[in-house]
């Protein structure tokens, strides 16, 4: 089902009449989030071709600035920035390790 089709069948939180409605909506959201993480991973793998060594793969300055930006975005959404930072820190560490493995295989 396309994203637009999913969106047109979605209920807003206040429109949910039972717990099952809420669970179904959460499942749809989580499916979209995981799909977007998969798309993000495809960009990570594609970026490997532009990186020349392990330091460039790890990019600590980019990593730090990215985390600060995600914290700001979390605050804008009224979310705990510490939780969002941890989530992204874990996700990006995983992707960095995957990218390093991919990069080493190509070298």
C-alpha positions in Angstrom: 0.0 0.0 0.0 1.4 3.4 -0.9 2.1 6.1 1.7 -0.7 8.2 0.3 -3.1 5.3 0.5 -2.1 4.6 4.1 -2.5 8.3 5.0 -6.0 8.4 3.5 -7.1 5.5 5.7 -5.5 6.8 8.9 -7.4 7.9 11.9 -6.3 10.9 13.9 -5.6 10.1 17.6 -8.8 11.7 18.7 -10.8 9.8 16.1 -9.8 6.4 17.6 -12.8 4.8 19.2 -11.0 1.8 20.8 -7.6 0.5 21.7 -7.5 -1.7 18.5 -7.8 1.5 16.4 -4.8 3.0 18.2 -2.7 -0.2 17.9 -3.4 -0.4 14.2 -2.4 3.2 13.7 0.8 2.8 15.7 1.6 -0.3 13.6 1.2 1.7 10.4 3.4 4.4 11.7 6.1 2.0 12.8 6.0 0.3 9.4 6.6 3.7 7.8 9.4 4.5 10.2 11.2 1.2 9.5 10.7 1.7 5.8 12.3 5.1 6.0 15.2 3.7 8.1 15.7 1.2 5.3 15.8 4.0 2.8 18.3 5.9 5.0 20.4 2.8 5.0 20.5 2.7 1.2 21.9 6.3 1.2 24.5 5.2 3.8 25.7 2.4 1.5 25.7 4.7 -1.4 27.8 7.2 0.5 30.6 4.6 1.0 31.8 5.2 -2.6 32.7 8.8 -1.7 34.7 7.9 1.4 38.4 7.3 1.2 39.4 6.1 4.7 38.0 5.0 8.1 38.2 8.5 9.5 35.9 9.8 6.8 33.5 6.9 7.3 33.3 7.7 11.1 33.1 11.5 10.5 33.0 12.5 14.2 32.2 16.2 13.5 29.3 15.3 11.3 28.1 12.7 13.9 28.2 15.3 16.7 26.4 18.0 14.6 23.8 15.5 13.4 23.0 14.5 17.0 22.6 18.2 18.0 20.2 18.8 15.2 18.1 15.7 16.1 17.9 16.9 19.6 16.6 20.3 18.4 14.0 18.4 16.2 13.0 16.4 19.2 12.4 19.5 21.3 10.3 21.0 18.5 8.1 17.9 18.6 7.9 18.0 22.4 9.9 14.8 22.7 12.7 14.0 25.2 15.9 15.0 23.4 17.9 12.5 25.4 15.8 9.6 24.2 15.9 10.8 20.6 19.7 11.3 20.8 20.2 7.8 22.2 18.0 6.3 19.5 20.0 8.1 16.8 23.3 7.4 18.5 22.5 3.7 18.5 21.2 3.7 14.9 24.1 5.7 13.5 26.7 3.6 15.3 25.1 0.5 13.7 25.1 2.2 10.2 28.7 3.4 10.7 29.8 -0.2 11.5 27.8 -1.5 8.4 29.4 1.2 6.3 32.9 0.4 7.5 32.3 -3.3 6.7 31.0 -2.3 3.2 33.9 0.1 2.7 36.5 -2.5 3.7 35.0 -5.1 1.3 35.3 -2.6 -1.5 38.9 -1.6 -0.6 
